[in-house]
Amino acid sequence: MPAAPSTILVVEDDAVVRMLIVDVLEELEFKVLEAADSDKALDILRQSETRIDLLMTDIGLPEMDGRELAKAACQLRPGLPILFASGYAESIELAPGMQLIGKPFSIDQLRLKIKEIL
């Protein structure tokens, strides 16, 4: 029996960008959960029965930014890998266990980065 696909929670406030990322990840055969903001993402992360293998979040989110969300996510789910997506990739310092992909990114770049993390 094949293993269940990895589940990725995508947090992106731009609906068009979020839809594109979700479409790409589903094409790559991941199960995808999506949230438009940190509050919705935290609601999903608090559902302990929901499997999440990776949190992919934009850094520039309204209210609680991606770094604050990542910190909260790691408290709720210790060890959860985090992938930040940012147009300002070179200026960001990352905590251990966190990765970064610069926007815009190609489907291949995203696939390789996720493969490296998972």
KABEL-V852860 format. One record per backbone hydrogen bond with DSSP energy under -0.5 kcal/mol. CO is the residue of the C=O (numbers start at 1). NH is the residue of the N-H. Records with the same first field share a line. If there is no record, write none. Layout:
CO->NH ; NH
This chain:
6->31
7->53 ; 54
8->10 ; 33
9->11 ; 56
10->12 ; 35
11->58
13->15
14->18
15->19
16->20
17->21
18->22
19->23
20->24
21->25
22->26
23->27
24->28
25->30
26->29
31->8
33->10
35->12
37->41
38->42
39->43
40->44
41->45
42->46
43->47
44->47
46->48
47->50
49->51
53->81
54->9 ; 56
55->57 ; 83
56->11
57->85
59->61 ; 66
62->64
63->65
65->69
66->70
67->71
68->72
69->73
70->74
71->75
72->76
73->77
77->80
81->55
82->84 ; 99
83->57
84->101
85->59
86->89 ; 103
88->91
89->92
95->98
97->82
99->84
101->86
106->110
107->111
108->112
109->113
110->114
111->115
112->116
113->117
114->118
